[in-house]
């Protein structure tokens, strides 16, 4: 399918690896000019070289998006984005009793305030141009609680609620705001979490992974490229009638009829 976004400009935050990288790849394959972002210059440069093989223009920006300087750097590289993919690492798993005030504030900054700030900076230009696609990568934990992820879940749920009304304010201008809620995907973040759990239990990481897969009806982990394809569709011309939605992609793990 031709997504109708060839030549569009996209910013994909935290895209040197994982789900962000999958989104950047799919947008590049759709013909977009893509600004990719990460904090590790070496890893980001390698990703830029890899994605350049798609034939798209790839602009790497080394920056921490949770800072004003980082956001300024992204927007200097792409002042008028047509597509914004908000993504950022979440706080490490921790029991809610052990989360101090500063950690709570940092979690909210990373997973709620940062994407809102970026939306504030790009949305009026999108409205004026009559096209905009904002996609927020959140988590399945927004809908179903996951042990140890209370801070991440709360911040991401706050982002979802904050932007729900905003999405309706700008829909008339062909600007959409949606969220993608990933379940278990085969990423470095999942691997590090699996290793930590395995160490705590004194078992092999493969055992933890096998147990996790057993609870997923699809009987496998998700892949970042298929996540990216969903992101690219939500960014497409054809998806202009989809807004204010939270799309779950988890292999059927969250069991609900609606």
C-alpha positions as CSV (number, residue, x, y, z in Angstrom):
1,X,0.0,0.0,0.0
2,X,1.2,3.5,-0.8
3,X,0.8,5.3,2.5
4,X,0.8,8.7,0.8
5,X,3.5,10.2,3.0
6,X,6.5,10.1,0.6
7,X,8.4,13.4,1.0
8,X,6.9,14.1,4.5
9,X,9.3,15.0,7.3
10,X,9.3,12.9,10.5
11,X,11.0,13.1,13.9
12,X,11.3,9.8,15.7
13,X,12.5,10.1,19.3
14,X,14.7,7.5,20.9
15,X,15.1,5.7,17.6
16,X,18.7,4.4,17.6
17,X,17.3,0.9,18.5
18,X,14.2,-1.0,19.6
19,X,10.7,0.1,18.8
20,X,11.8,3.6,17.8
21,X,14.2,2.2,15.3
22,X,11.4,0.1,13.9
23,X,9.2,3.1,13.4
24,X,12.0,5.1,11.8
25,X,12.7,2.2,9.3
26,X,9.1,1.9,8.3
27,X,8.7,5.7,7.8
28,X,11.9,5.7,5.7
29,X,10.6,2.9,3.6
30,X,7.4,4.9,3.1
31,X,9.5,7.7,1.6
32,X,9.8,10.1,4.5
33,X,12.8,12.2,5.5
34,X,13.5,10.9,9.0
35,X,15.3,12.6,11.9
36,X,16.4,9.8,14.3
37,X,17.6,10.3,17.8
38,X,19.6,8.8,20.6
39,X,22.0,9.6,23.3
40,X,24.8,7.2,22.2
41,X,26.6,8.8,19.2
42,X,28.2,5.6,18.1
43,X,25.0,3.5,18.2
44,X,23.0,6.3,16.5
45,X,25.6,6.6,13.7
46,X,25.4,2.9,13.0
47,X,21.6,3.1,12.9
48,X,21.7,6.1,10.5
49,X,24.0,4.1,8.1
50,X,21.7,1.1,8.2
51,X,18.5,3.1,7.6
52,X,20.2,5.1,4.8
53,X,20.1,1.9,2.8
54,X,16.4,2.4,2.3
55,X,17.2,5.4,0.1
56,X,15.6,7.9,2.4
57,X,17.3,10.9,3.9
58,X,18.2,10.1,7.5
59,X,19.3,12.8,9.9
60,X,20.8,11.6,13.2
61,X,20.6,13.9,16.2
62,X,22.4,13.0,19.4
63,X,20.3,14.4,22.2
64,X,18.4,13.7,25.4
65,X,14.8,14.6,24.4
66,X,13.8,15.2,28.0
67,X,15.9,18.4,28.0
68,X,15.1,21.7,26.3
69,X,18.5,21.5,24.6
70,X,17.7,18.1,23.2
71,X,14.3,19.2,21.9
72,X,15.9,22.3,20.4
73,X,18.4,20.1,18.6
74,X,15.6,17.9,17.1
75,X,13.6,20.9,15.9
76,X,16.7,22.6,14.5
77,X,17.2,19.5,12.3
78,X,13.5,19.5,11.4
79,X,11.7,22.8,12.2
80,X,8.4,21.8,10.5
81,X,7.8,18.1,11.0
82,X,4.7,16.5,9.5
83,X,5.1,13.4,11.7
84,X,6.2,13.2,15.3
85,X,6.8,9.9,17.0
86,X,7.2,10.4,20.8
87,X,9.2,7.7,22.5
88,X,11.4,7.6,25.6
89,X,12.7,5.0,28.0
90,X,10.7,4.4,31.1
91,X,11.9,4.2,34.7
92,X,13.3,0.8,35.8
93,X,10.9,-1.6,37.5
94,X,10.6,-1.0,41.2
95,X,8.1,-1.7,43.9
96,X,5.8,1.3,44.5
97,X,6.9,1.6,48.2
98,X,10.5,2.1,47.0
99,X,9.9,5.0,44.6
100,X,11.0,8.3,46.1
101,X,9.8,11.8,45.2
102,X,12.6,12.6,42.8
103,X,12.2,9.3,41.0
104,X,8.5,10.0,40.6
105,X,9.2,13.5,39.2
106,X,11.8,12.1,36.8
107,X,9.4,9.4,35.6
108,X,6.7,11.9,34.9
109,X,9.2,14.2,33.0
110,X,10.4,11.3,30.9
111,X,7.1,9.7,30.0
112,X,4.5,12.5,30.2
113,X,5.9,16.0,30.2
114,X,8.6,15.5,27.5
115,X,6.1,14.3,24.8
116,X,3.6,17.0,25.7
117,X,6.3,19.6,25.3
118,X,7.2,18.3,21.9
119,X,3.6,18.3,20.9
120,X,3.2,21.9,22.0
121,X,6.1,22.9,19.8
122,X,5.0,21.2,16.6
123,X,1.2,21.1,16.6
124,X,0.4,24.6,15.5
125,X,2.5,24.3,12.4
126,X,0.8,21.0,11.6
127,X,-2.6,22.7,11.9
128,X,-1.5,25.6,9.6
129,X,-0.2,23.2,7.0
130,X,-3.3,21.0,7.1
131,X,-1.5,17.7,7.9
132,X,0.0,16.2,11.0
133,X,0.5,12.8,12.6
134,X,1.5,12.4,16.2
135,X,2.1,8.9,17.5
136,X,3.0,8.3,21.1
137,X,4.6,5.0,22.1
138,X,3.3,4.2,25.5
139,X,2.8,0.7,26.9
140,X,0.3,-2.1,27.4
141,X,0.6,-1.3,31.1
142,X,-1.6,1.7,30.5
143,X,-4.5,-0.7,30.2
144,X,-3.3,-3.6,32.3
145,X,-1.1,-3.2,35.3
146,X,2.3,-4.9,35.2
147,X,4.2,-5.5,38.5
148,X,6.9,-3.0,39.2
149,X,5.9,-0.6,36.4
150,X,3.5,1.6,38.4
151,X,5.4,4.8,37.8
152,X,5.8,4.2,34.1
153,X,2.1,3.2,33.8
154,X,0.9,6.2,35.7
155,X,3.0,8.7,33.7
156,X,2.0,7.1,30.3
157,X,-1.7,7.0,31.3
158,X,-1.4,10.7,32.2
159,X,0.0,11.4,28.8
160,X,-2.9,9.5,27.2
161,X,-5.5,11.4,29.2
162,X,-3.8,14.8,28.6
163,X,-3.8,14.4,24.8
164,X,-7.2,12.9,24.5
165,X,-8.8,16.3,24.4
166,X,-6.1,17.9,22.4
167,X,-6.7,15.2,19.7
168,X,-10.3,16.4,19.3
169,X,-9.2,20.1,19.1
170,X,-7.0,19.6,16.1
171,X,-8.8,16.8,14.2
172,X,-10.6,19.3,11.9
173,X,-7.2,20.3,10.5
174,X,-6.2,16.7,9.5
175,X,-3.9,16.4,12.5
176,X,-4.2,13.2,14.4
177,X,-2.9,12.1,17.8
178,X,-2.8,8.4,18.6
179,X,-0.9,6.0,20.9
180,X,0.5,2.6,20.3
181,X,0.6,0.3,23.4
182,X,3.3,-2.4,22.9
183,X,3.3,-5.7,24.8
184,X,6.3,-7.9,24.9
185,X,8.7,-7.1,22.1
186,X,12.1,-8.6,21.3
187,X,14.1,-5.5,22.3
188,X,17.2,-4.7,24.4
189,X,15.0,-3.3,27.1
190,X,13.0,-6.5,27.4
191,X,16.2,-8.6,27.3
192,X,17.7,-6.5,30.2
193,X,14.5,-7.0,32.2
194,X,14.5,-10.7,31.5
195,X,18.1,-11.0,32.7
196,X,17.3,-9.1,35.9
197,X,14.3,-11.4,36.7
198,X,16.4,-14.5,35.9
199,X,19.1,-13.4,38.2
200,X,16.6,-12.7,41.0
201,X,15.1,-16.2,40.6
202,X,18.4,-18.0,39.9
203,X,17.3,-19.4,36.6
204,X,18.4,-19.1,33.0
205,X,17.0,-16.1,31.0
206,X,15.8,-18.5,28.4
207,X,13.5,-20.0,31.0
208,X,12.0,-16.6,31.8
209,X,11.5,-15.9,28.1
210,X,9.8,-19.2,27.6
211,X,7.4,-18.6,30.5
212,X,6.6,-15.2,29.1
213,X,5.9,-16.5,25.6
214,X,3.6,-19.1,27.1
215,X,1.3,-16.4,28.3
216,X,1.0,-14.7,24.9
217,X,-1.7,-16.3,22.6
218,X,0.5,-15.6,19.6
219,X,3.2,-17.7,21.2
220,X,6.1,-15.4,20.3
221,X,7.6,-12.0,21.1
222,X,6.7,-9.0,18.9
223,X,9.3,-7.7,16.4
224,X,10.2,-4.0,16.1
225,X,9.7,-4.0,12.4
226,X,6.0,-5.0,12.7
227,X,5.6,-2.4,15.4
228,X,7.0,0.1,12.9
229,X,4.6,-0.9,10.2
230,X,1.7,0.0,12.5
231,X,3.3,3.3,13.3
232,X,3.7,4.0,9.6
233,X,0.1,3.3,8.9
234,X,-1.1,5.6,11.7
235,X,1.1,8.3,10.1
236,X,-0.3,7.6,6.7
237,X,-2.7,9.8,4.6
238,X,-5.3,7.0,4.9
239,X,-5.4,7.1,8.7
240,X,-6.7,10.7,8.9
241,X,-10.0,9.5,10.4
242,X,-8.3,7.7,13.3
243,X,-7.5,9.9,16.2
244,X,-7.6,9.9,20.0
245,X,-7.1,6.1,20.0
246,X,-4.8,3.8,22.0
247,X,-3.9,0.8,19.8
248,X,-2.8,-2.3,21.6
249,X,-0.2,-4.5,19.9
250,X,0.6,-7.4,22.2
251,X,-0.1,-10.7,20.4
252,X,-3.4,-11.0,22.3
253,X,-1.9,-11.0,25.8
254,X,-4.4,-8.5,27.2
255,X,-7.5,-10.5,27.4
256,X,-10.6,-8.4,26.7
257,X,-13.6,-8.5,24.4
258,X,-13.5,-4.7,23.8
